[in-house]
């Protein structure tokens, strides 16, 4: 858990940066290989890790747009904010955040984020929540790619105008954060959500024609496949929180856009970690020419050589897949390591191990959660 002092400093820096941005961010595919658009995350950090692992981290070559609803319902909303704001400050031209309807302190009070911050940061919670409220009010409302694609959290209405949207006080809740597409023509009140509207295909066509846009990317709704096309494929819903209602209930997805602006949809279903259980026959290999040592001795040996200060006993399942009678066959394991890395320097060996550790962040997070039962 990051110390509250640093969380406060990070959020204050994020607010300072966001408050200087326009209501509508305008970005281009000219300066990067592709732009990745992610939908709702809702505090599900394993989905964010999965996207970064499969698609790559934000960089000057890989732009990201996160389309709101970072928090609420999931267990790791504050951690997701920390990660996104860190990347935002490191790569301010490559990471773009849109506001969602859950980036609102009243919604947070009802759907869990306020309770999460209070539980994790206790005495510092009120101050943190006050800063977070200001950060959320500073988030841009929309992003436009190459003047052709509008990215907005909810949707549009028959009154939505980008010129007016660029001038509105974005600290106020606006209908674009709550609206949903509907097959029926026209624009009707969204009574189910209590905000925004249901907008029909005719509303979409008029809006796109007026602003010379090709299509709209929005989020806001959980879809079984992680995405859905509406209004003759002119509206794309993208939702990046897999297993949202229960394990297996839905896939997550994200969109990749290149200079041709053809949307490439990537589906996924993140898990906390794959349990690899092997039976006795699989675990028991030939013990000829073996050197069996305890896991504790193995961990001490690894640390004495690499001196990385890492919890090797916890990492053992990711570095040694098989044990013999509960012990490490050190000679066989070392032979595999030497065969695989015999041409590498010690620096490369350390880098490879650290990369393996990073790839298994979700598993480590699960292990840590099991150990740290009292969240101390």
C-alpha positions in Angstrom: 0.0 0.0 0.0 1.5 3.3 -1.1 2.0 5.8 1.8 -0.8 8.4 1.8 1.8 11.2 1.6 2.8 10.0 -1.9 -0.8 9.3 -2.9 -1.7 12.9 -2.1 1.3 14.3 -3.9 0.5 12.1 -7.0 -3.2 13.1 -7.1 -2.3 16.8 -6.6 0.1 16.6 -9.5 -2.5 14.8 -11.6 -5.1 17.5 -10.8 -2.7 20.2 -11.8 -2.0 18.5 -15.1 -5.6 17.7 -15.9 -6.9 21.1 -15.1 -4.8 22.6 -17.8 -6.2 20.3 -20.5 -9.2 21.2 -22.7 -12.6 19.6 -22.3 -12.0 17.6 -25.5 -8.6 16.1 -26.0 -7.5 15.9 -29.7 -5.0 13.3 -30.6 -3.5 11.8 -33.8 -2.3 8.5 -35.1 0.5 10.2 -37.0 2.9 10.1 -34.0 2.4 6.5 -32.8 2.0 3.0 -34.2 -1.5 2.7 -32.8 -4.0 4.0 -30.2 -5.6 1.7 -27.7 -9.0 2.5 -26.3 -10.0 0.9 -23.0 -13.5 0.9 -21.5 -14.7 0.6 -17.9 -12.3 -1.0 -15.4 -14.3 -0.5 -12.2 -11.5 -1.3 -9.8 -10.6 -4.6 -11.4 -6.9 -4.4 -11.4 -6.3 -7.8 -13.0 -8.0 -6.6 -16.2 -5.6 -3.6 -16.3 -2.6 -5.9 -15.8 -3.9 -8.2 -18.5 -4.2 -5.4 -21.0 -0.7 -4.1 -20.3 0.7 -7.6 -20.5 -0.9 -8.5 -23.8 -0.9 -5.0 -25.4 2.2 -3.4 -23.9 2.7 -0.5 -21.5 2.0 3.1 -22.5 5.0 4.6 -24.4 5.7 7.2 -27.0 4.9 4.5 -29.6 1.7 3.2 -27.9 -1.0 5.7 -26.9 -3.8 4.8 -24.6 -7.2 6.3 -24.0 -9.0 5.2 -20.8 -12.7 6.0 -21.3 -13.9 6.5 -17.7 -15.3 4.4 -14.9 -12.0 3.6 -13.3 -13.5 3.1 -9.9 -16.4 1.6 -7.9 -17.6 -2.0 -7.4 -14.1 -3.6 -7.8 -11.7 -4.0 -4.9 -8.7 -2.1 -6.3 -10.0 1.2 -7.5 -7.4 3.3 -5.6 -4.6 1.2 -7.1 -5.9 1.6 -10.6 -6.0 5.4 -10.1 -2.5 5.4 -8.9 -1.3 3.4 -11.9 -3.2 5.5 -14.4 -2.1 8.8 -12.9 1.6 7.7 -12.7 1.5 6.9 -16.5 -0.4 10.1 -17.2 2.4 12.2 -15.6 5.2 10.2 -17.2 3.6 10.2 -20.6 1.3 13.2 -20.7 1.0 13.1 -24.5 0.5 9.4 -24.7 -2.0 8.7 -21.9 -5.4 10.2 -22.0 -8.2 9.8 -19.5 -11.9 10.6 -20.1 -14.3 11.1 -17.3 -17.0 8.5 -16.6 -20.2 8.7 -14.7 -18.5 7.0 -11.8 -15.9 9.7 -11.5 -18.3 11.5 -9.2 -18.1 11.7 -5.4 -21.9 11.0 -4.9 -21.7 7.9 -7.1 -18.5 6.8 -5.2 -20.4 7.1 -1.9 -23.0 4.7 -3.1 -21.0 2.2 -5.2 -18.0 1.4 -3.0 -15.0 3.6 -3.8 -15.5 5.9 -0.8 -15.7 2.9 1.5 -12.5 1.4 -0.1 -10.5 4.6 0.4 -11.8 4.8 4.0 -10.8 1.2 4.7 -7.4 1.4 3.2 -6.3 4.8 4.3 -8.3 5.3 7.5 -7.1 8.5 9.2 -6.1 10.1 5.9 -9.3 9.1 4.0 -11.1 12.5 4.2 -8.2 14.4 2.9 -7.6 11.9 0.1 -11.3 11.9 -0.9 -11.3 15.7 -1.1 -8.4 15.7 -3.5 -9.9 12.8 -5.5 -13.1 14.8 -5.9 -11.1 17.7 -7.4 -9.2 15.3 -9.7 -12.4 13.8 -11.0 -13.9 17.2 -11.6 -10.8 18.0 -13.7 -11.0 15.0 -16.0 -11.6 15.8 -19.7 -15.0 14.9 -21.1 -14.1 13.4 -24.5 -11.3 12.6 -26.9 -11.2 13.0 -30.7 -8.8 11.0 -32.9 -7.7 12.4 -36.2 -10.9 14.6 -36.2 -12.8 11.5 -37.2 -13.5 9.4 -34.1 -15.2 10.6 -31.0 -14.5 8.8 -27.7 -16.9 9.6 -24.9 -18.0 7.6 -21.9 -21.8 7.4 -22.3 -23.0 8.8 -25.6 -24.7 11.8 -27.2 -28.1 13.4 -27.4 -29.9 15.4 -30.0 -28.6 18.5 -28.3 -24.9 17.5 -28.1 -22.6 20.0 -29.8 -18.8 19.6 -29.6 -18.3 23.4 -29.7 -20.5 23.9 -26.7 -19.0 20.8 -25.0 -15.6 22.4 -25.4 -16.8 25.4 -23.3 -19.0 23.8 -20.6 -17.8 23.8 -17.0 -16.7 20.2 -16.8 -16.9 20.0 -13.0 -20.7 19.7 -13.6 -22.3 16.4 -14.5 -23.3 16.3 -18.2 -25.6 14.0 -20.1 -22.8 12.5 -22.3 -21.6 10.6 -19.3 -24.9 8.7 -18.8 -26.5 8.3 -22.3 -27.0 4.9 -24.0 -27.6 4.0 -27.7 -31.1 2.6 -28.6 -32.5 1.0 -31.8 -35.5 3.3 -31.7 -35.2 6.7 -33.4 -35.1 10.0 -31.6 -34.0 10.9 -28.1 -35.8 9.9 -25.0 -35.1 10.3 -21.3 -33.0 7.6 -19.7 -35.3 6.8 -16.8 -33.4 3.6 -15.9 -30.2 5.5 -15.1 -31.8 8.7 -14.0 -29.5 10.7 -16.3 -28.7 11.2 -19.9 -30.9 9.8 -22.7 -31.5 7.0 -25.1 -30.3 8.1 -28.5 -31.4 6.5 -31.7 -29.6 5.8 -35.0 -31.0 9.0 -36.6 -29.4 11.1 -33.7 -26.1 9.4 -34.4 -26.3 10.0 -38.1 -27.1 13.7 -37.7 -24.3 14.2 -35.1 -21.7 12.4 -37.2 -22.7 14.4 -40.3 -22.7 17.7 -38.5 -19.2 17.2 -37.1 -17.8 15.2 -40.0 -17.0 12.2 -37.9 -16.9 8.5 -38.9 -18.0 6.8 -35.7 -18.3 7.0 -31.9 -16.6 4.8 -29.3 -18.3 4.7 -25.9 -18.3 2.5 -22.9 -20.7 2.6 -19.9 -22.5 -0.8 -20.5 -21.3 -4.3 -19.7 -21.5 -6.5 -22.8 -21.2 -10.3 -22.8 -18.5 -10.2 -25.5 -16.8 -7.1 -24.1 -18.0 -5.0 -27.0 -21.1 -4.3 -29.2 -21.8 -2.5 -32.5 -24.9 -0.3 -32.7 -26.5 2.1 -35.3 -25.1 0.4 -38.4 -21.6 0.0 -36.8 -21.3 3.7 -36.2 -21.4 3.3 -32.4 -19.0 0.9 -30.7 -19.4 0.0 -27.0 -16.2 -1.1 -25.4 -16.1 -2.6 -21.8 -12.8 -3.7 -20.3 -13.9 -5.3 -17.0 -14.2 -9.0 -17.5 -16.1 -11.3 -15.1 -18.0 -8.2 -14.1 -21.0 -9.8 -12.5 -19.4 -13.2 -11.7 -16.6 -15.4 -13.0 -17.4 -16.2 -16.6 -20.3 -13.7 -16.9 -18.6 -11.6 -19.6 -15.4 -11.0 -21.5 -13.5 -7.8 -21.5 -12.2 -6.0 -24.6 -10.2 -3.1 -25.9 -9.9 -1.4 -29.3 -6.8 -0.8 -31.3 -6.8 2.0 -34.0 -4.1 2.6 -36.6 -3.8 5.4 -39.1 -6.6 3.7 -41.2 -8.9 4.1 -38.2 -10.2 0.6 -38.7 -11.2 -0.7 -35.2 -9.5 -3.9 -34.2 -11.2 -5.5 -31.2 -9.3 -7.6 -28.8 -11.2 -9.8 -26.3 -9.9 -11.3 -23.1 -10.9 -12.8 -19.8 -8.6 -12.0 -17.0 -8.1 -14.3 -14.0 -6.3 -13.8 -10.7 -3.9 -16.7 -11.5 -3.9 -20.2 -12.9 -3.6 -22.9 -10.3 -1.1 -25.4 -11.5 -1.6 -28.7 -9.7 0.4 -31.7 -10.6 -0.2 -35.2 -9.4 2.4 -37.3 -7.7 3.5 -39.1 -10.9 4.1 -35.8 -12.7 6.0 -34.4 -9.7 8.2 -37.4 -9.2 11.0 -37.4 -11.7 14.0 -39.7 -11.7 16.2 -38.8 -8.7 19.4 -40.2 -10.3 22.3 -37.7 -10.2 20.1 -35.3 -8.2 20.8 -32.9 -5.4 17.8 -32.3 -3.2 17.8 -29.3 -0.9 15.1 -27.6 1.1 13.2 -24.7 -0.3 14.6 -22.5 2.4 18.2 -23.4 1.4 17.4 -22.8 -2.3 16.0 -19.4 -1.5 19.1 -18.5 0.5 21.3 -19.6 -2.3 19.5 -17.6 -4.9 19.5 -14.4 -2.8 23.2 -14.8 -2.0 24.0 -14.8 -5.7 21.5 -12.3 -7.1 21.2 -10.0 -4.1 17.9 -8.6 -5.3 16.1 -8.6 -2.0 13.1 -10.5 -3.3 10.9 -13.0 -1.5 12.2 -16.1 -3.3 10.1 -18.6 -1.3 7.0 -16.9 -2.5 8.3 -16.7 -6.1 9.4 -20.4 -6.1 6.2 -21.7 -7.9 7.0 -19.4 -10.9 10.7 -20.4 -11.1 10.5 -24.1 -10.2 7.5 -26.0 -11.5 8.4 -29.3 -10.0 9.5 -30.4 -6.5 10.8 -33.9 -5.5 9.4 -35.0 -2.2 8.9 -31.4 -1.2 12.5 -30.4 -2.0 14.2 -28.7 -4.9 16.4 -30.7 -7.2 19.0 -28.0 -7.3 21.4 -29.6 -9.8 18.7 -30.3 -12.4 17.2 -26.8 -11.9 20.6 -25.2 -12.2 21.4 -27.2 -15.3 18.2 -25.9 -16.9 19.1 -22.3 -16.0 22.6 -22.7 -17.4 21.4 -24.3 -20.6 18.9 -21.6 -21.1 21.1 -18.6 -20.2 24.7 -19.9 -20.7 25.5 -17.1 -23.1 24.0 -14.4 -21.0 25.7 -12.2 -18.4 24.5 -12.0 -14.8 22.8 -8.7 -15.6 20.7 -10.4 -18.3 19.9 -13.2 -15.9 18.6 -10.7 -13.3 16.6 -8.9 -16.0 15.0 -12.1 -17.2 14.0 -13.1 -13.6 12.6 -9.6 -13.0 10.6 -9.8 -16.2 9.2 -13.2 -15.2 8.2 -11.7 -11.9 6.5 -8.8 -13.7 4.6 -11.2 -15.9 3.2 -12.8 -12.8 2.1 -9.7 -11.0 -1.4 -10.9 -10.8 -0.4 -14.1 -9.1 1.8 -12.2 -6.7 -1.0 -9.8 -5.9 -3.2 -12.9 -5.1 -0.5 -14.4 -2.9 -0.1 -11.1 -1.1 -3.8 -10.7 -0.6 -4.0 -14.1 1.0 -1.1 -13.4 3.4 -2.2 -9.8 4.3 -5.6 -10.8 5.6 -5.9 -7.8 7.9 -4.7 -5.3 5.2 -1.9 -4.1 7.5 
